[in-house]
Amino acid sequence: MTHALQSTLPALLEPLDAGVVALVEASKSRNTRKAYAADWRHFEVWCLQMGEESIPARPETIARYLSALAMDRKPATLQRRLASISIAHQAAGYPSPAGAPLVRATMQGIRRTAGMVQRQAAPLMVEHIRRAVSLLDDSPHGLRDKALLLLGLAGAFRRSELVDLDAQSLEFREQGVIVALRRSKTNQDGQPETKDIGYGADEDTCPVRALRRWLDAAAITDGPVFRPMTRGGRVLPSRLRGRAVARIVKAAADRIGLSPEQFSGHSLRAGFVTQSYREGVPEADIMRHTGHRSRAVMGKYRREGERFLTNFTARVGL
């Protein structure tokens, strides 16, 4: 476990076998553990500055902490901070304070406060991707970005999943490519999870062909699929960072005249779901491909995908 969380453990847990600690670490993805640790450190520092006890923390302390951050943090960020505080308490043998009525009421109030409506990343739709990739050249940077954009949309991948892909996790077949995910947001246990990406009808926007061209051009046979490069186009052996995916998506939006501030690394996944609803794909099929488990979460995509399908202005005769 991270040092920040280890510091919260009572003395009786200190003699734990190293193997047990390793298993506890493996129960969460690396990015999730890093986020939890950073959140907990932030809360510890805030409590130190305020003269409050961080663990066990009183509900009043947590309510004040959330309120102090509400002006410049999104509700989703605060909810994750609260989850991190809860996990740290449970790891130290204390009950989670997240369920306290005062804490719950504070979060509800934050969500309802004017100006705190969470802005969702705009979906990058198929029409956008077509135009964006048509402007890319056949340089190493162009081939990589084209493969990333097309595969990201076709597979409804999260940016963390894209950068985590390894060449040995790809199985090219006559119908397309099978992509094996080592770990995903909804699959923290490391169980085998695959996505089937079929060949596209248009060679210029086919994710399978674009992926194959990138791998061949970069001579990648194992290790990370998507990698950083020097300005001169030399492919480096390291793994592309999640922030780089967001930059590639924003650059694609900018190339076709869209506001890059509206888009993020999530825009590819959002674009797939929104486009699928627009094309009338059954919701169960969409969820099976994306790995979504909650129909409530799908609602925001469904509403966006169904916008203007019926022109009520024209229907009423205006």
N, C-alpha and C positions, 0 to 999 in steps of 0.2 A: 504494500500500500504506500501511498505517498507520505512523505514526512509530515505534511500538514495534518493528515488524518491520523497518522500514527501517534502524533502528539496528544491526541484526544483519548487514546485508549487507556483505561485504568491499568494499574500495575499488574493486576492478576492476569492480564492478557499478554504481557510482554514475553513470557517464555514460549510463545507459540512456535511450533516447528516451522522452519523456513518453507517447507512444502505446503503447509496450510496457508501461509501468507501468500505464496505464489498462486494457489487456487483462488483465494479471495480476489487477488489482482485480476485473474483471468475471467472473473465473473462479469467484468465490465470492459468495454473497448478502451483502447489507449486514449482516444480523444475524449471519451466520457470521463475517464479518471482524471485527466488533465483539467477538464472543465470543473469537475467537482472540487478538486484541490484548489484551483484558483478562486472559486467562489468562497470556499471556506476560509482561505487566507484573507480575502477581502472582509469577510464578516468579523474575523478575529481582530484585524487591525482597527476596524470601525469600533468594535466593543472596547478595545484598549483606549482609543481616543475619547470615547464617551464615558469611560469609567464603569463599563458594564461587564458582567460575567458572560463569557461566550458559551461556556458549557458547564453545567446545564443552563441554558438561557431561559429567562422568563418570557412568557408570551408578550409582555409589555415591551421588552427589549426588541424582540423580533418585529413587532408592529411598528415601532419607531424606526427601525432599520429600513423596512420596506417603504415606509412613508418618506424617509429621507431620500430614497433613490427614485421615487415615483416620477419626479419631474423630468428626468432625462434618461429613464430606462423604460423599455417596452415591458408590458405585462408578462410576456413569455420569458424574458430575461429574469424578471423578479421571481417567476414561478420556478425557474431552474435554480436560482439562488436559494429559494426556500427548500427545494428538494435536496440540495447539497447540505444545508444545515440539518435537515432531518436525517440524512444518511450518516453524518458525522456523529449525531447524538446516538443513533442506534448502534453505531460501531463502538461507541464508548459505553454502551450498556444503559443508556438513558432512553426513556420514551420519547417518541418524536413530538416536537412541539408544534408541528405544522397543523395538527388537527384542533388546536385550541380555538374556541369560538372567536376570541379577539383577533387571532391571526387570520382566520378564514374571512371574517368580516372586513378586515383591512384589505385583503386581496380583492374581495368583491367590490369594495369601494374604489380601488385603484382602477379596476377594469371599467367601471362605469363613469369615471371622471372624464370630463370633456377634454379632448385633445390627446387621450391616451389610447385611442383605437389603434390596434396594431396594423401597420401597413404590410400587406403581403407582397412578396416579390411578383412583379408582372410576369405572366407566362410568355415564353418565347415560342411562338407558334410555328407550324410547318412553313407557312408562307414567309415568315421572317428568316427561318433557317435556310430556305432555298436561296433567298436573295443574299444572305450573309456569306454562305459558303461559295456562291458563284463569284465572289469578289476576292477569294483567296487564291494565291498562286501555288505552284508545285514546289516551292521551297520547303525545306524541313519544317519551318515554322508553320507554313500554310497547310502542309499535309497533316501535321499533328493536330492543329486546331480544327481542321475539317473533320478528322476522325473523332475527336473529342466531342464536338458539337453534335454530330449526327448520331454517334453511339449514345451520348448522354440523353438525347431526346428519345430515340427509339427504345432504349432500355429503361426510361424513366429513372435514371440513376441519380442518387444523391452525389454531391461533389466528393464526399468522403469515400464513396464506393468507387468512383472513377479513379481517384488517385491511388486507391488500394489495389487496383487490378494488376495482376501479374500475367506475363505472356503464357506461362505454363497453366494458367487457369482458363485458357481459351481453347475450345475444341471446334475447329472449322469442319463443317460438313457440307454436303451437296446443297442442303436447303438453307444454310446460313451458319451462324456461329453460336455455340453454347458457352455462356459466360458463367463461370463458377465464382460466387462471392465468398470470400473467406469469412467475412463478418459484415453485418449491416446493423442499422439502428434497431430493426425489429428482430434481428437474429444475433443475440449476444453470446449464444452458447457454442458458436462455431460449427453448428450442424450444416451439412452440405445444402447449399441453396444455389439454384441455377436460374438463368434467364435465357430464353431462346430468342435470338435476334435473326429474323429472316432477311433474305435479300430484298432490296427495294426494287420497285418497278422502274425507277429512273436511275440509270448508272451514275449520274452526277450527284445524286443525293442518297446513294445506297450506303448505309452505315457499315455493312460487312466489307464491301469493296474498299471503302475509305480506310477502314481499320487495317485491312491487308496491305494496302499501299503504304501506309505509315510504318508498319512493322518491317516491311521489306526495305523501305528507303533508309530506315534507321538501323537496320540489321539487328533488330531486337528478337531474340529467341527465348530469353528467360528474363526474370526480374521485372521491374516496373514497366507497364505498358506506356504510360504517359510520363515524360521526363522533361526536366528543364533543359534549356539550350543556351549556348553562348550567343552573342549578337551575330557572330559569323555563321551560326547554324550548326555548330558542333553539339551533338547530343551527349548529355552528361549521364552518368550511370545512376544518379540519385532519383528519388521519386518526386514528382510534381507536388506542390503544396496545394491545399484546398483553396487558399487565397488566389492562387494562379488561375484556377478554374473560374472563379468569379470574374477575374480580370479578362479572361478570354471571352466569357459571355457578354460582359459589358462592352468590350471592343466590337463584338459582332453586332450588338444593338446599335452602337455608334456608327458603324460603317453604313448602315441602311437608314440613318436619319432618326433613329429612336433615341430617347433620353436614357443614357446608360445608368443614371441614378435609380431608375425604376426596376432595374434587373439585378439579379444576383446568381450565384451558383445554383440556387434552387429553381431558377426559371426554366431550365430544361425539363425537369421532372414535372413542374407545374404545367408546362406547355404540352407535354404528352397527355396528361390527364384531361386538361381542358379541351384539347383537340379531339380526344377520344369521345368525350361527351358530345361535342359538336357533330361528330360523325355518326352518332347513334350507337356506339359500341355499348353493349350491356354493362352495367355497373359491376356485376360480379366478375366479368372478364377483365375489366380495368384493374380491379382490386387484386385479382390473382397475379397480374403482371407486375404491378407496382409493389405489392406486399402490404398495402394498407389493410388495416384490420377494423377500422372504425368507419361506419357509414356517415357518422356525424362530421368527421374530418373531410369526407368527400363532398359534403354539401357546398362548400365555398367554390370548389372547382366546377361542380355541376351548374351552379348559378351562373358562373362566368361563361361556361361552354354553351349555355342555352340563351345567352343574351342575343336579342334581335333575330332569333330564329323565326319569330312571328312579328311582323311589322304591324303592330296594333294601330299605328297612326294611319297607315294605308287601309287597313281593314275597316276602320270606321268611316272612311271616305274622305280623309283630309289629304 
